[in-house]
Amino acid sequence: LGITVDEARQFIESYYRRYHGVAGFFRRVLSDARKVGYVSTILNRRCYVKGIRKVDASADGGGFRQLNQAERVAINAVCQGSAADLIKVAMISIHRRLKEDGLATKMLLQIHDELVFEVPEVEIETVTALVRREMSEGVVLKVPLVVNIGTGTNWLEVK
């Protein structure tokens, strides 16, 4: 980023002050992980994290660095794993709805939290509404999921 370590620290501290719930969430995730040795995604898939327990970290001489790495792995597994849960639920629902509604649209590709479709021009409005609904309502959360949709003749044009 071209910033100093001190500037990075200030940025992170500012973020946690503004979004104080995030820090609390991370502390709870790590506390639970240290007790049981794994983290869970939003749909309760487990990811076992080697070295997350302090006993594990010191047992093989890895010490603080290994524990710190395990903590990063644990937080990332919860965040990225939960995002994967959400997109998979959406993909299954969208696929089912496309078939049920007899639409010619094809789901072509998933890249992280994005889906790419081949949509006949006459179906764009219908499919846009369907995709938005299935992606935002596939899993009921306390906060709304925001879904951005773009159209174009190719993927680069959509960006």
Buried (B, 14 or more C-beta within 10 A) or exposed (E): EEEEEEEEEEEEEEEBEEEEEEBEBBEEBBEBBBEEBBBBBBEEBEBEBBBBBEEBBBEEEBEEEBBEBBBEBBBEBBBBBBBBBBBEBBBEBBEEBBEEEEBEBEBEEBEEBEBBBEBEEEBBEBBBEBBBBBBBBBBEEEEEBEBEBEEEEEEEEEE
